[in-house]
Amino acid sequence: MSNQKFFEPPINWSDYEDIALALYEKFGDDFTETRIYRIRFTELLDWVLALDNFEGKREDSNEGHLEMIQSSWVYEWRDNQ
């Protein structure tokens, strides 16, 4: 068997759980529930756009997407406590 990395499908704005998992894997427990909810949307937007397999465009983002990503990240954090 080769050492190839598994193919990860691209993530887009409506893949809230995938984005939340990627953010949790990136930041771990550095962000508690309270800190996650206090992240500025401009900062969250930049972090999402920087994810490896994220292919959404900045102009397709909106407040609703960012709110869903934020709450999904909180649920991901809670599941790992």
mmCIF file of the N, C-alpha and C atoms, coordinates in Angstrom:
data_MODEL
# 
_entry.id   MODEL 
# 
loop_
_atom_site.group_PDB 
_atom_site.id 
_atom_site.type_symbol 
_atom_site.label_atom_id 
_atom_site.label_alt_id 
_atom_site.label_comp_id 
_atom_site.label_asym_id 
_atom_site.label_entity_id 
_atom_site.label_seq_id 
_atom_site.pdbx_PDB_ins_code 
_atom_site.Cartn_x 
_atom_site.Cartn_y 
_atom_site.Cartn_z 
_atom_site.occupancy 
_atom_site.B_iso_or_equiv 
_atom_site.pdbx_formal_charge 
_atom_site.auth_seq_id 
_atom_site.auth_comp_id 
_atom_site.auth_asym_id 
_atom_site.auth_atom_id 
_atom_site.pdbx_PDB_model_num 
ATOM 1   N N  . MET A 1 1  ? 0.845   -1.195 0.000  1.00 0.00 ? 1  MET A N  1 
ATOM 2   C CA . MET A 1 1  ? 0.000   0.000  0.000  1.00 0.00 ? 1  MET A CA 1 
ATOM 3   C C  . MET A 1 1  ? 0.877   1.240  0.000  1.00 0.00 ? 1  MET A C  1 
ATOM 4   N N  . SER A 1 2  ? 0.513   2.225  -0.763 1.00 0.00 ? 2  SER A N  1 
ATOM 5   C CA . SER A 1 2  ? 1.334   3.433  -0.884 1.00 0.00 ? 2  SER A CA 1 
ATOM 6   C C  . SER A 1 2  ? 1.106   4.377  0.300  1.00 0.00 ? 2  SER A C  1 
ATOM 7   N N  . ASN A 1 3  ? 1.973   5.341  0.398  1.00 0.00 ? 3  ASN A N  1 
ATOM 8   C CA . ASN A 1 3  ? 1.871   6.336  1.469  1.00 0.00 ? 3  ASN A CA 1 
ATOM 9   C C  . ASN A 1 3  ? 1.070   7.545  1.040  1.00 0.00 ? 3  ASN A C  1 
ATOM 10  N N  . GLN A 1 4  ? 0.246   7.388  0.021  1.00 0.00 ? 4  GLN A N  1 
ATOM 11  C CA . GLN A 1 4  ? -0.557  8.504  -0.453 1.00 0.00 ? 4  GLN A CA 1 
ATOM 12  C C  . GLN A 1 4  ? -1.510  8.988  0.626  1.00 0.00 ? 4  GLN A C  1 
ATOM 13  N N  . LYS A 1 5  ? -1.667  10.305 0.674  1.00 0.00 ? 5  LYS A N  1 
ATOM 14  C CA . LYS A 1 5  ? -2.646  10.887 1.583  1.00 0.00 ? 5  LYS A CA 1 
ATOM 15  C C  . LYS A 1 5  ? -4.034  10.600 1.018  1.00 0.00 ? 5  LYS A C  1 
ATOM 16  N N  . PHE A 1 6  ? -4.965  10.302 1.897  1.00 0.00 ? 6  PHE A N  1 
ATOM 17  C CA . PHE A 1 6  ? -6.332  10.053 1.437  1.00 0.00 ? 6  PHE A CA 1 
ATOM 18  C C  . PHE A 1 6  ? -6.880  11.302 0.773  1.00 0.00 ? 6  PHE A C  1 
ATOM 19  N N  . PHE A 1 7  ? -7.649  11.096 -0.276 1.00 0.00 ? 7  PHE A N  1 
ATOM 20  C CA . PHE A 1 7  ? -8.276  12.218 -0.962 1.00 0.00 ? 7  PHE A CA 1 
ATOM 21  C C  . PHE A 1 7  ? -9.330  12.834 -0.059 1.00 0.00 ? 7  PHE A C  1 
ATOM 22  N N  . GLU A 1 8  ? -9.234  14.119 0.148  1.00 0.00 ? 8  GLU A N  1 
ATOM 23  C CA . GLU A 1 8  ? -10.251 14.828 0.916  1.00 0.00 ? 8  GLU A CA 1 
ATOM 24  C C  . GLU A 1 8  ? -11.045 15.679 -0.052 1.00 0.00 ? 8  GLU A C  1 
ATOM 25  N N  . PRO A 1 9  ? -12.352 15.452 -0.115 1.00 0.00 ? 9  PRO A N  1 
ATOM 26  C CA . PRO A 1 9  ? -13.153 16.249 -1.039 1.00 0.00 ? 9  PRO A CA 1 
ATOM 27  C C  . PRO A 1 9  ? -13.108 17.719 -0.654 1.00 0.00 ? 9  PRO A C  1 
ATOM 28  N N  . PRO A 1 10 ? -13.273 18.596 -1.619 1.00 0.00 ? 10 PRO A N  1 
ATOM 29  C CA . PRO A 1 10 ? -13.253 20.031 -1.313 1.00 0.00 ? 10 PRO A CA 1 
ATOM 30  C C  . PRO A 1 10 ? -14.404 20.425 -0.391 1.00 0.00 ? 10 PRO A C  1 
ATOM 31  N N  . ILE A 1 11 ? -14.144 21.413 0.426  1.00 0.00 ? 11 ILE A N  1 
ATOM 32  C CA . ILE A 1 11 ? -15.143 21.942 1.363  1.00 0.00 ? 11 ILE A CA 1 
ATOM 33  C C  . ILE A 1 11 ? -15.651 23.262 0.798  1.00 0.00 ? 11 ILE A C  1 
ATOM 34  N N  . ASN A 1 12 ? -16.949 23.498 0.957  1.00 0.00 ? 12 ASN A N  1 
ATOM 35  C CA . ASN A 1 12 ? -17.536 24.757 0.525  1.00 0.00 ? 12 ASN A CA 1 
ATOM 36  C C  . ASN A 1 12 ? -18.327 25.379 1.676  1.00 0.00 ? 12 ASN A C  1 
ATOM 37  N N  . TRP A 1 13 ? -18.898 26.539 1.453  1.00 0.00 ? 13 TRP A N  1 
ATOM 38  C CA . TRP A 1 13 ? -19.540 27.303 2.536  1.00 0.00 ? 13 TRP A CA 1 
ATOM 39  C C  . TRP A 1 13 ? -20.622 26.540 3.290  1.00 0.00 ? 13 TRP A C  1 
ATOM 40  N N  . SER A 1 14 ? -21.363 25.679 2.638  1.00 0.00 ? 14 SER A N  1 
ATOM 41  C CA . SER A 1 14 ? -22.470 25.003 3.332  1.00 0.00 ? 14 SER A CA 1 
ATOM 42  C C  . SER A 1 14 ? -22.029 23.722 4.054  1.00 0.00 ? 14 SER A C  1 
ATOM 43  N N  . ASP A 1 15 ? -20.749 23.398 4.013  1.00 0.00 ? 15 ASP A N  1 
ATOM 44  C CA . ASP A 1 15 ? -20.233 22.202 4.703  1.00 0.00 ? 15 ASP A CA 1 
ATOM 45  C C  . ASP A 1 15 ? -19.813 22.564 6.127  1.00 0.00 ? 15 ASP A C  1 
ATOM 46  N N  . TYR A 1 16 ? -20.791 23.002 6.905  1.00 0.00 ? 16 TYR A N  1 
ATOM 47  C CA . TYR A 1 16 ? -20.513 23.557 8.238  1.00 0.00 ? 16 TYR A CA 1 
ATOM 48  C C  . TYR A 1 16 ? -19.772 22.592 9.147  1.00 0.00 ? 16 TYR A C  1 
ATOM 49  N N  . GLU A 1 17 ? -20.216 21.337 9.176  1.00 0.00 ? 17 GLU A N  1 
ATOM 50  C CA . GLU A 1 17 ? -19.585 20.380 10.084 1.00 0.00 ? 17 GLU A CA 1 
ATOM 51  C C  . GLU A 1 17 ? -18.143 20.092 9.669  1.00 0.00 ? 17 GLU A C  1 
ATOM 52  N N  . ASP A 1 18 ? -17.896 19.998 8.363  1.00 0.00 ? 18 ASP A N  1 
ATOM 53  C CA . ASP A 1 18 ? -16.532 19.758 7.882  1.00 0.00 ? 18 ASP A CA 1 
ATOM 54  C C  . ASP A 1 18 ? -15.615 20.934 8.223  1.00 0.00 ? 18 ASP A C  1 
ATOM 55  N N  . ILE A 1 19 ? -16.135 22.142 8.066  1.00 0.00 ? 19 ILE A N  1 
ATOM 56  C CA . ILE A 1 19 ? -15.355 23.334 8.406  1.00 0.00 ? 19 ILE A CA 1 
ATOM 57  C C  . ILE A 1 19 ? -15.088 23.360 9.904  1.00 0.00 ? 19 ILE A C  1 
ATOM 58  N N  . ALA A 1 20 ? -16.122 23.080 10.695 1.00 0.00 ? 20 ALA A N  1 
ATOM 59  C CA . ALA A 1 20 ? -15.974 23.090 12.152 1.00 0.00 ? 20 ALA A CA 1 
ATOM 60  C C  . ALA A 1 20 ? -14.935 22.068 12.600 1.00 0.00 ? 20 ALA A C  1 
ATOM 61  N N  . LEU A 1 21 ? -14.965 20.877 12.016 1.00 0.00 ? 21 LEU A N  1 
ATOM 62  C CA . LEU A 1 21 ? -13.990 19.839 12.355 1.00 0.00 ? 21 LEU A CA 1 
ATOM 63  C C  . LEU A 1 21 ? -12.580 20.305 12.003 1.00 0.00 ? 21 LEU A C  1 
ATOM 64  N N  . ALA A 1 22 ? -12.424 20.897 10.831 1.00 0.00 ? 22 ALA A N  1 
ATOM 65  C CA . ALA A 1 22 ? -11.104 21.378 10.409 1.00 0.00 ? 22 ALA A CA 1 
ATOM 66  C C  . ALA A 1 22 ? -10.598 22.477 11.346 1.00 0.00 ? 22 ALA A C  1 
ATOM 67  N N  . LEU A 1 23 ? -11.488 23.380 11.764 1.00 0.00 ? 23 LEU A N  1 
ATOM 68  C CA . LEU A 1 23 ? -11.086 24.428 12.695 1.00 0.00 ? 23 LEU A CA 1 
ATOM 69  C C  . LEU A 1 23 ? -10.731 23.844 14.056 1.00 0.00 ? 23 LEU A C  1 
ATOM 70  N N  . TYR A 1 24 ? -11.515 22.867 14.507 1.00 0.00 ? 24 TYR A N  1 
ATOM 71  C CA . TYR A 1 24 ? -11.202 22.240 15.792 1.00 0.00 ? 24 TYR A CA 1 
ATOM 72  C C  . TYR A 1 24 ? -9.855  21.521 15.710 1.00 0.00 ? 24 TYR A C  1 
ATOM 73  N N  . GLU A 1 25 ? -9.611  20.818 14.609 1.00 0.00 ? 25 GLU A N  1 
ATOM 74  C CA . GLU A 1 25 ? -8.332  20.116 14.448 1.00 0.00 ? 25 GLU A CA 1 
ATOM 75  C C  . GLU A 1 25 ? -7.168  21.108 14.409 1.00 0.00 ? 25 GLU A C  1 
ATOM 76  N N  . LYS A 1 26 ? -7.401  22.265 13.848 1.00 0.00 ? 26 LYS A N  1 
ATOM 77  C CA . LYS A 1 26 ? -6.354  23.284 13.748 1.00 0.00 ? 26 LYS A CA 1 
ATOM 78  C C  . LYS A 1 26 ? -6.071  23.945 15.097 1.00 0.00 ? 26 LYS A C  1 
ATOM 79  N N  . PHE A 1 27 ? -7.127  24.297 15.829 1.00 0.00 ? 27 PHE A N  1 
ATOM 80  C CA . PHE A 1 27 ? -6.970  25.076 17.054 1.00 0.00 ? 27 PHE A CA 1 
ATOM 81  C C  . PHE A 1 27 ? -7.140  24.271 18.339 1.00 0.00 ? 27 PHE A C  1 
ATOM 82  N N  . GLY A 1 28 ? -7.711  23.072 18.238 1.00 0.00 ? 28 GLY A N  1 
ATOM 83  C CA . GLY A 1 28 ? -7.887  22.226 19.413 1.00 0.00 ? 28 GLY A CA 1 
ATOM 84  C C  . GLY A 1 28 ? -8.670  22.923 20.510 1.00 0.00 ? 28 GLY A C  1 
ATOM 85  N N  . ASP A 1 29 ? -8.176  22.765 21.732 1.00 0.00 ? 29 ASP A N  1 
ATOM 86  C CA . ASP A 1 29 ? -8.867  23.343 22.883 1.00 0.00 ? 29 ASP A CA 1 
ATOM 87  C C  . ASP A 1 29 ? -8.413  24.764 23.201 1.00 0.00 ? 29 ASP A C  1 
ATOM 88  N N  . ASP A 1 30 ? -7.657  25.380 22.281 1.00 0.00 ? 30 ASP A N  1 
ATOM 89  C CA . ASP A 1 30 ? -7.260  26.777 22.481 1.00 0.00 ? 30 ASP A CA 1 
ATOM 90  C C  . ASP A 1 30 ? -8.481  27.685 22.527 1.00 0.00 ? 30 ASP A C  1 
ATOM 91  N N  . PHE A 1 31 ? -9.541  27.251 21.837 1.00 0.00 ? 31 PHE A N  1 
ATOM 92  C CA . PHE A 1 31 ? -10.764 28.032 21.812 1.00 0.00 ? 31 PHE A CA 1 
ATOM 93  C C  . PHE A 1 31 ? -11.861 27.290 22.551 1.00 0.00 ? 31 PHE A C  1 
ATOM 94  N N  . THR A 1 32 ? -12.321 27.877 23.643 1.00 0.00 ? 32 THR A N  1 
ATOM 95  C CA . THR A 1 32 ? -13.450 27.334 24.388 1.00 0.00 ? 32 THR A CA 1 
ATOM 96  C C  . THR A 1 32 ? -14.730 27.849 23.737 1.00 0.00 ? 32 THR A C  1 
ATOM 97  N N  . GLU A 1 33 ? -15.857 27.372 24.211 1.00 0.00 ? 33 GLU A N  1 
ATOM 98  C CA . GLU A 1 33 ? -17.149 27.810 23.676 1.00 0.00 ? 33 GLU A CA 1 
ATOM 99  C C  . GLU A 1 33 ? -17.263 29.332 23.684 1.00 0.00 ? 33 GLU A C  1 
ATOM 100 N N  . THR A 1 34 ? -16.917 29.938 24.803 1.00 0.00 ? 34 THR A N  1 
ATOM 101 C CA . THR A 1 34 ? -17.023 31.394 24.929 1.00 0.00 ? 34 THR A CA 1 
ATOM 102 C C  . THR A 1 34 ? -16.122 32.101 23.928 1.00 0.00 ? 34 THR A C  1 
ATOM 103 N N  . ARG A 1 35 ? -14.902 31.615 23.794 1.00 0.00 ? 35 ARG A N  1 
ATOM 104 C CA . ARG A 1 35 ? -13.962 32.248 22.852 1.00 0.00 ? 35 ARG A CA 1 
ATOM 105 C C  . ARG A 1 35 ? -14.409 32.068 21.411 1.00 0.00 ? 35 ARG A C  1 
ATOM 106 N N  . ILE A 1 36 ? -14.968 30.914 21.084 1.00 0.00 ? 36 ILE A N  1 
ATOM 107 C CA . ILE A 1 36 ? -15.438 30.686 19.713 1.00 0.00 ? 36 ILE A CA 1 
ATOM 108 C C  . ILE A 1 36 ? -16.529 31.695 19.359 1.00 0.00 ? 36 ILE A C  1 
ATOM 109 N N  . TYR A 1 37 ? -17.463 31.897 20.285 1.00 0.00 ? 37 TYR A N  1 
ATOM 110 C CA . TYR A 1 37 ? -18.563 32.832 20.009 1.00 0.00 ? 37 TYR A CA 1 
ATOM 111 C C  . TYR A 1 37 ? -18.107 34.291 19.979 1.00 0.00 ? 37 TYR A C  1 
ATOM 112 N N  . ARG A 1 38 ? -16.907 34.574 20.485 1.00 0.00 ? 38 ARG A N  1 
ATOM 113 C CA . ARG A 1 38 ? -16.418 35.955 20.503 1.00 0.00 ? 38 ARG A CA 1 
ATOM 114 C C  . ARG A 1 38 ? -15.491 36.264 19.326 1.00 0.00 ? 38 ARG A C  1 
ATOM 115 N N  . ILE A 1 39 ? -15.249 35.289 18.454 1.00 0.00 ? 39 ILE A N  1 
ATOM 116 C CA . ILE A 1 39 ? -14.393 35.515 17.290 1.00 0.00 ? 39 ILE A CA 1 
ATOM 117 C C  . ILE A 1 39 ? -15.090 36.474 16.323 1.00 0.00 ? 39 ILE A C  1 
ATOM 118 N N  . ARG A 1 40 ? -14.352 37.451 15.871 1.00 0.00 ? 40 ARG A N  1 
ATOM 119 C CA . ARG A 1 40 ? -14.913 38.380 14.876 1.00 0.00 ? 40 ARG A CA 1 
ATOM 120 C C  . ARG A 1 40 ? -15.108 37.632 13.565 1.00 0.00 ? 40 ARG A C  1 
ATOM 121 N N  . PHE A 1 41 ? -16.188 37.946 12.873 1.00 0.00 ? 41 PHE A N  1 
ATOM 122 C CA . PHE A 1 41 ? -16.475 37.273 11.607 1.00 0.00 ? 41 PHE A CA 1 
ATOM 123 C C  . PHE A 1 41 ? -15.379 37.517 10.571 1.00 0.00 ? 41 PHE A C  1 
ATOM 124 N N  . THR A 1 42 ? -14.742 38.678 10.606 1.00 0.00 ? 42 THR A N  1 
ATOM 125 C CA . THR A 1 42 ? -13.666 38.942 9.647  1.00 0.00 ? 42 THR A CA 1 
ATOM 126 C C  . THR A 1 42 ? -12.512 37.968 9.873  1.00 0.00 ? 42 THR A C  1 
ATOM 127 N N  . GLU A 1 43 ? -12.216 37.684 11.129 1.00 0.00 ? 43 GLU A N  1 
ATOM 128 C CA . GLU A 1 43 ? -11.150 36.742 11.464 1.00 0.00 ? 43 GLU A CA 1 
ATOM 129 C C  . GLU A 1 43 ? -11.550 35.309 11.097 1.00 0.00 ? 43 GLU A C  1 
ATOM 130 N N  . LEU A 1 44 ? -12.774 34.928 11.445 1.00 0.00 ? 44 LEU A N  1 
ATOM 131 C CA . LEU A 1 44 ? -13.279 33.601 11.115 1.00 0.00 ? 44 LEU A CA 1 
ATOM 132 C C  . LEU A 1 44 ? -13.259 33.383 9.603  1.00 0.00 ? 44 LEU A C  1 
ATOM 133 N N  . LEU A 1 45 ? -13.659 34.375 8.857  1.00 0.00 ? 45 LEU A N  1 
ATOM 134 C CA . LEU A 1 45 ? -13.665 34.294 7.402  1.00 0.00 ? 45 LEU A CA 1 
ATOM 135 C C  . LEU A 1 45 ? -12.263 33.989 6.873  1.00 0.00 ? 45 LEU A C  1 
ATOM 136 N N  . ASP A 1 46 ? -11.267 34.688 7.375  1.00 0.00 ? 46 ASP A N  1 
ATOM 137 C CA . ASP A 1 46 ? -9.885  34.453 6.934  1.00 0.00 ? 46 ASP A CA 1 
ATOM 138 C C  . ASP A 1 46 ? -9.431  33.041 7.279  1.00 0.00 ? 46 ASP A C  1 
ATOM 139 N N  . TRP A 1 47 ? -9.779  32.554 8.470  1.00 0.00 ? 47 TRP A N  1 
ATOM 140 C CA . TRP A 1 47 ? -9.373  31.200 8.879  1.00 0.00 ? 47 TRP A CA 1 
ATOM 141 C C  . TRP A 1 47 ? -10.014 30.144 7.995  1.00 0.00 ? 47 TRP A C  1 
ATOM 142 N N  . VAL A 1 48 ? -11.292 30.328 7.675  1.00 0.00 ? 48 VAL A N  1 
ATOM 143 C CA . VAL A 1 48 ? -11.989 29.361 6.817  1.00 0.00 ? 48 VAL A CA 1 
ATOM 144 C C  . VAL A 1 48 ? -11.356 29.348 5.430  1.00 0.00 ? 48 VAL A C  1 
ATOM 145 N N  . LEU A 1 49 ? -11.109 30.517 4.870  1.00 0.00 ? 49 LEU A N  1 
ATOM 146 C CA . LEU A 1 49 ? -10.519 30.600 3.536  1.00 0.00 ? 49 LEU A CA 1 
ATOM 147 C C  . LEU A 1 49 ? -9.128  29.982 3.482  1.00 0.00 ? 49 LEU A C  1 
ATOM 148 N N  . ALA A 1 50 ? -8.436  29.942 4.622  1.00 0.00 ? 50 ALA A N  1 
ATOM 149 C CA . ALA A 1 50 ? -7.078  29.395 4.673  1.00 0.00 ? 50 ALA A CA 1 
ATOM 150 C C  . ALA A 1 50 ? -7.048  27.870 4.849  1.00 0.00 ? 50 ALA A C  1 
ATOM 151 N N  . LEU A 1 51 ? -8.194  27.238 5.097  1.00 0.00 ? 51 LEU A N  1 
ATOM 152 C CA . LEU A 1 51 ? -8.211  25.776 5.269  1.00 0.00 ? 51 LEU A CA 1 
ATOM 153 C C  . LEU A 1 51 ? -7.767  25.097 3.976  1.00 0.00 ? 51 LEU A C  1 
ATOM 154 N N  . ASP A 1 52 ? -6.998  24.017 4.130  1.00 0.00 ? 52 ASP A N  1 
ATOM 155 C CA . ASP A 1 52 ? -6.372  23.346 2.986  1.00 0.00 ? 52 ASP A CA 1 
ATOM 156 C C  . ASP A 1 52 ? -7.322  23.012 1.844  1.00 0.00 ? 52 ASP A C  1 
ATOM 157 N N  . ASN A 1 53 ? -8.406  22.328 2.129  1.00 0.00 ? 53 ASN A N  1 
ATOM 158 C CA . ASN A 1 53 ? -9.265  21.872 1.035  1.00 0.00 ? 53 ASN A CA 1 
ATOM 159 C C  . ASN A 1 53 ? -10.546 22.699 0.909  1.00 0.00 ? 53 ASN A C  1 
ATOM 160 N N  . PHE A 1 54 ? -10.481 23.941 1.400  1.00 0.00 ? 54 PHE A N  1 
ATOM 161 C CA . PHE A 1 54 ? -11.640 24.832 1.259  1.00 0.00 ? 54 PHE A CA 1 
ATOM 162 C C  . PHE A 1 54 ? -11.586 25.497 -0.106 1.00 0.00 ? 54 PHE A C  1 
ATOM 163 N N  . GLU A 1 55 ? -12.675 25.410 -0.862 1.00 0.00 ? 55 GLU A N  1 
ATOM 164 C CA . GLU A 1 55 ? -12.669 25.994 -2.199 1.00 0.00 ? 55 GLU A CA 1 
ATOM 165 C C  . GLU A 1 55 ? -13.706 27.098 -2.388 1.00 0.00 ? 55 GLU A C  1 
ATOM 166 N N  . GLY A 1 56 ? -14.410 27.469 -1.313 1.00 0.00 ? 56 GLY A N  1 
ATOM 167 C CA . GLY A 1 56 ? -15.376 28.559 -1.427 1.00 0.00 ? 56 GLY A CA 1 
ATOM 168 C C  . GLY A 1 56 ? -14.675 29.883 -1.672 1.00 0.00 ? 56 GLY A C  1 
ATOM 169 N N  . LYS A 1 57 ? -15.418 30.836 -2.168 1.00 0.00 ? 57 LYS A N  1 
ATOM 170 C CA . LYS A 1 57 ? -14.883 32.166 -2.460 1.00 0.00 ? 57 LYS A CA 1 
ATOM 171 C C  . LYS A 1 57 ? -15.338 33.159 -1.396 1.00 0.00 ? 57 LYS A C  1 
ATOM 172 N N  . ARG A 1 58 ? -14.473 34.120 -1.107 1.00 0.00 ? 58 ARG A N  1 
ATOM 173 C CA . ARG A 1 58 ? -14.772 35.150 -0.105 1.00 0.00 ? 58 ARG A CA 1 
ATOM 174 C C  . ARG A 1 58 ? -16.116 35.820 -0.396 1.00 0.00 ? 58 ARG A C  1 
ATOM 175 N N  . GLU A 1 59 ? -16.379 36.122 -1.655 1.00 0.00 ? 59 GLU A N  1 
ATOM 176 C CA . GLU A 1 59 ? -17.601 36.852 -2.006 1.00 0.00 ? 59 GLU A CA 1 
ATOM 177 C C  . GLU A 1 59 ? -18.874 36.014 -1.829 1.00 0.00 ? 59 GLU A C  1 
ATOM 178 N N  . ASP A 1 60 ? -18.728 34.691 -1.684 1.00 0.00 ? 60 ASP A N  1 
ATOM 179 C CA . ASP A 1 60 ? -19.900 33.831 -1.463 1.00 0.00 ? 60 ASP A CA 1 
ATOM 180 C C  . ASP A 1 60 ? -20.222 33.653 0.017  1.00 0.00 ? 60 ASP A C  1 
ATOM 181 N N  . SER A 1 61 ? -19.384 34.211 0.868  1.00 0.00 ? 61 SER A N  1 
ATOM 182 C CA . SER A 1 61 ? -19.612 34.130 2.307  1.00 0.00 ? 61 SER A CA 1 
ATOM 183 C C  . SER A 1 61 ? -20.734 35.083 2.710  1.00 0.00 ? 61 SER A C  1 
ATOM 184 N N  . ASN A 1 62 ? -21.416 34.739 3.804  1.00 0.00 ? 62 ASN A N  1 
ATOM 185 C CA . ASN A 1 62 ? -22.392 35.667 4.371  1.00 0.00 ? 62 ASN A CA 1 
ATOM 186 C C  . ASN A 1 62 ? -22.494 35.409 5.870  1.00 0.00 ? 62 ASN A C  1 
ATOM 187 N N  . GLU A 1 63 ? -23.189 36.281 6.547  1.00 0.00 ? 63 GLU A N  1 
ATOM 188 C CA . GLU A 1 63 ? -23.290 36.185 8.002  1.00 0.00 ? 63 GLU A CA 1 
ATOM 189 C C  . GLU A 1 63 ? -23.924 34.863 8.436  1.00 0.00 ? 63 GLU A C  1 
ATOM 190 N N  . GLY A 1 64 ? -24.906 34.388 7.688  1.00 0.00 ? 64 GLY A N  1 
ATOM 191 C CA . GLY A 1 64 ? -25.563 33.123 8.017  1.00 0.00 ? 64 GLY A CA 1 
ATOM 192 C C  . GLY A 1 64 ? -24.591 31.948 7.986  1.00 0.00 ? 64 GLY A C  1 
ATOM 193 N N  . HIS A 1 65 ? -23.746 31.909 6.956  1.00 0.00 ? 65 HIS A N  1 
ATOM 194 C CA . HIS A 1 65 ? -22.745 30.840 6.882  1.00 0.00 ? 65 HIS A CA 1 
ATOM 195 C C  . HIS A 1 65 ? -21.791 30.910 8.074  1.00 0.00 ? 65 HIS A C  1 
ATOM 196 N N  . LEU A 1 66 ? -21.328 32.106 8.388  1.00 0.00 ? 66 LEU A N  1 
ATOM 197 C CA . LEU A 1 66 ? -20.364 32.262 9.478  1.00 0.00 ? 66 LEU A CA 1 
ATOM 198 C C  . LEU A 1 66 ? -20.982 31.907 10.822 1.00 0.00 ? 66 LEU A C  1 
ATOM 199 N N  . GLU A 1 67 ? -22.251 32.258 11.024 1.00 0.00 ? 67 GLU A N  1 
ATOM 200 C CA . GLU A 1 67 ? -22.937 31.888 12.265 1.00 0.00 ? 67 GLU A CA 1 
ATOM 201 C C  . GLU A 1 67 ? -23.056 30.375 12.386 1.00 0.00 ? 67 GLU A C  1 
ATOM 202 N N  . MET A 1 68 ? -23.392 29.707 11.284 1.00 0.00 ? 68 MET A N  1 
ATOM 203 C CA . MET A 1 68 ? -23.521 28.244 11.310 1.00 0.00 ? 68 MET A CA 1 
ATOM 204 C C  . MET A 1 68 ? -22.168 27.572 11.546 1.00 0.00 ? 68 MET A C  1 
ATOM 205 N N  . ILE A 1 69 ? -21.120 28.114 10.963 1.00 0.00 ? 69 ILE A N  1 
ATOM 206 C CA . ILE A 1 69 ? -19.778 27.575 11.185 1.00 0.00 ? 69 ILE A CA 1 
ATOM 207 C C  . ILE A 1 69 ? -19.408 27.732 12.654 1.00 0.00 ? 69 ILE A C  1 
ATOM 208 N N  . GLN A 1 70 ? -19.680 28.896 13.198 1.00 0.00 ? 70 GLN A N  1 
ATOM 209 C CA . GLN A 1 70 ? -19.370 29.168 14.603 1.00 0.00 ? 70 GLN A CA 1 
ATOM 210 C C  . GLN A 1 70 ? -20.097 28.195 15.529 1.00 0.00 ? 70 GLN A C  1 
ATOM 211 N N  . SER A 1 71 ? -21.394 28.016 15.337 1.00 0.00 ? 71 SER A N  1 
ATOM 212 C CA . SER A 1 71 ? -22.136 27.118 16.226 1.00 0.00 ? 71 SER A CA 1 
ATOM 213 C C  . SER A 1 71 ? -21.728 25.661 16.005 1.00 0.00 ? 71 SER A C  1 
ATOM 214 N N  . SER A 1 72 ? -21.416 25.285 14.778 1.00 0.00 ? 72 SER A N  1 
ATOM 215 C CA . SER A 1 72 ? -20.946 23.916 14.527 1.00 0.00 ? 72 SER A CA 1 
ATOM 216 C C  . SER A 1 72 ? -19.600 23.673 15.198 1.00 0.00 ? 72 SER A C  1 
ATOM 217 N N  . TRP A 1 73 ? -18.752 24.690 15.218 1.00 0.00 ? 73 TRP A N  1 
ATOM 218 C CA . TRP A 1 73 ? -17.453 24.588 15.883 1.00 0.00 ? 73 TRP A CA 1 
ATOM 219 C C  . TRP A 1 73 ? -17.660 24.400 17.391 1.00 0.00 ? 73 TRP A C  1 
ATOM 220 N N  . VAL A 1 74 ? -18.611 25.118 17.953 1.00 0.00 ? 74 VAL A N  1 
ATOM 221 C CA . VAL A 1 74 ? -18.909 24.957 19.385 1.00 0.00 ? 74 VAL A CA 1 
ATOM 222 C C  . VAL A 1 74 ? -19.361 23.525 19.670 1.00 0.00 ? 74 VAL A C  1 
ATOM 223 N N  . TYR A 1 75 ? -20.241 22.976 18.830 1.00 0.00 ? 75 TYR A N  1 
ATOM 224 C CA . TYR A 1 75 ? -20.689 21.594 19.030 1.00 0.00 ? 75 TYR A CA 1 
ATOM 225 C C  . TYR A 1 75 ? -19.530 20.625 18.910 1.00 0.00 ? 75 TYR A C  1 
ATOM 226 N N  . GLU A 1 76 ? -18.633 20.871 17.967 1.00 0.00 ? 76 GLU A N  1 
ATOM 227 C CA . GLU A 1 76 ? -17.447 20.015 17.803 1.00 0.00 ? 76 GLU A CA 1 
ATOM 228 C C  . GLU A 1 76 ? -16.575 20.090 19.053 1.00 0.00 ? 76 GLU A C  1 
ATOM 229 N N  . TRP A 1 77 ? -16.381 21.296 19.584 1.00 0.00 ? 77 TRP A N  1 
ATOM 230 C CA . TRP A 1 77 ? -15.585 21.479 20.798 1.00 0.00 ? 77 TRP A CA 1 
ATOM 231 C C  . TRP A 1 77 ? -16.237 20.742 21.967 1.00 0.00 ? 77 TRP A C  1 
ATOM 232 N N  . ARG A 1 78 ? -17.577 20.895 22.119 1.00 0.00 ? 78 ARG A N  1 
ATOM 233 C CA . ARG A 1 78 ? -18.282 20.225 23.210 1.00 0.00 ? 78 ARG A CA 1 
ATOM 234 C C  . ARG A 1 78 ? -18.146 18.705 23.107 1.00 0.00 ? 78 ARG A C  1 
ATOM 235 N N  . ASP A 1 79 ? -18.241 18.168 21.893 1.00 0.00 ? 79 ASP A N  1 
ATOM 236 C CA . ASP A 1 79 ? -18.140 16.709 21.693 1.00 0.00 ? 79 ASP A CA 1 
ATOM 237 C C  . ASP A 1 79 ? -16.782 16.171 22.114 1.00 0.00 ? 79 ASP A C  1 
ATOM 238 N N  . ASN A 1 80 ? -15.787 17.021 22.139 1.00 0.00 ? 80 ASN A N  1 
ATOM 239 C CA . ASN A 1 80 ? -14.429 16.571 22.456 1.00 0.00 ? 80 ASN A CA 1 
ATOM 240 C C  . ASN A 1 80 ? -14.013 16.880 23.894 1.00 0.00 ? 80 ASN A C  1 
ATOM 241 N N  . GLN A 1 81 ? -14.958 17.348 24.691 1.00 0.00 ? 81 GLN A N  1 
ATOM 242 C CA . GLN A 1 81 ? -14.630 17.659 26.099 1.00 0.00 ? 81 GLN A CA 1 
ATOM 243 C C  . GLN A 1 81 ? -14.928 16.482 26.995 1.00 0.00 ? 81 GLN A C  1 
# 
